[in-house]
Amino acid sequence: MGGDEDVSTTAGIWGFIILFGLALACWLLFRSMNHRLRKVRYSAADEARDREAVELSEETGESERQAAIELDEERLEEKGEEEQR
């Protein structure tokens, strides 16, 4: 349509630098998000374990700490049995 079709344009070094910077920023954001999500998962698991320990301590009359230790021991035994299968 009347234009010069022999002209080629590229992004050049500045395009590469900007693209690299955006990729680096995304990588850092994803890494940070992954770290924070792991903390949330562990916190939820800890809260569930604490609730179980409180219920067990109310049933048995033991301290919450002792009930938590017993729950952890039971879970370790279950994991050991599963690994043996």
C-alpha positions as CSV (number, residue, x, y, z in Angstrom):
1,M,0.0,0.0,0.0
2,G,2.6,2.4,-1.0
3,G,5.0,1.7,2.0
4,D,8.7,0.6,1.9
5,E,8.5,-3.1,2.7
6,D,12.3,-3.5,3.0
7,V,12.5,-1.8,6.4
8,S,13.0,-4.1,9.3
9,T,12.6,-3.0,12.9
10,T,13.7,-4.8,16.0
11,A,13.3,-4.1,19.7
12,G,17.1,-3.7,20.1
13,I,19.1,-3.8,23.3
14,W,16.5,-1.7,25.2
15,G,13.7,-4.1,24.4
16,F,15.9,-7.0,25.7
17,I,16.7,-5.1,28.9
18,I,13.1,-4.2,29.6
19,L,11.9,-7.8,28.9
20,F,14.7,-9.2,31.1
21,G,13.8,-6.8,33.9
22,L,10.1,-7.8,33.7
23,A,11.0,-11.5,33.7
24,L,13.3,-11.0,36.8
25,A,10.6,-9.1,38.6
26,C,8.0,-11.8,37.9
27,W,10.4,-14.5,39.1
28,L,11.1,-12.6,42.4
29,L,7.3,-12.1,42.9
30,F,6.5,-15.7,42.3
31,R,9.3,-16.8,44.7
32,S,8.0,-14.5,47.4
33,M,4.4,-15.7,46.9
34,N,5.5,-19.3,47.1
35,H,7.3,-18.6,50.4
36,R,4.3,-16.9,51.9
37,L,1.9,-19.6,50.8
38,R,4.0,-22.3,52.5
39,K,3.8,-20.3,55.7
40,V,0.0,-20.2,55.5
41,R,-0.2,-24.0,54.9
42,Y,2.0,-24.7,57.9
43,S,0.1,-22.3,60.1
44,A,-3.2,-24.0,59.2
45,A,-1.7,-27.4,60.0
46,D,-0.4,-26.1,63.3
47,E,-3.7,-24.7,64.2
48,A,-5.5,-28.0,63.5
49,R,-2.9,-29.8,65.6
50,D,-3.3,-27.4,68.4
51,R,-7.1,-27.9,68.3
52,E,-6.7,-31.6,68.5
53,A,-4.3,-31.3,71.4
54,V,-6.8,-29.1,73.3
55,E,-9.6,-31.6,72.7
56,L,-7.4,-34.5,73.8
57,S,-6.2,-32.7,76.9
58,E,-9.8,-32.0,77.9
59,E,-10.7,-35.7,77.5
60,T,-7.7,-37.1,79.3
61,G,-7.0,-34.3,81.8
62,E,-3.4,-34.0,80.6
63,S,-1.6,-30.7,79.8
64,E,-2.0,-29.4,76.2
65,R,1.7,-29.8,75.7
66,Q,1.7,-33.5,76.7
67,A,-1.3,-34.1,74.4
68,A,0.5,-32.4,71.5
69,I,3.5,-34.6,72.1
70,E,1.3,-37.7,72.1
71,L,-0.4,-36.7,68.8
72,D,2.9,-36.1,67.2
73,E,4.2,-39.5,68.3
74,E,1.0,-41.2,66.9
75,R,1.5,-39.4,63.5
76,L,5.1,-40.5,63.3
77,E,4.1,-44.1,64.0
78,E,1.5,-43.9,61.2
79,K,4.0,-42.4,58.8
80,G,6.4,-45.2,59.6
81,E,3.8,-47.8,58.9
82,E,2.9,-46.2,55.6
83,E,6.5,-46.1,54.5
84,Q,6.9,-49.8,55.3
85,R,4.1,-50.7,52.9
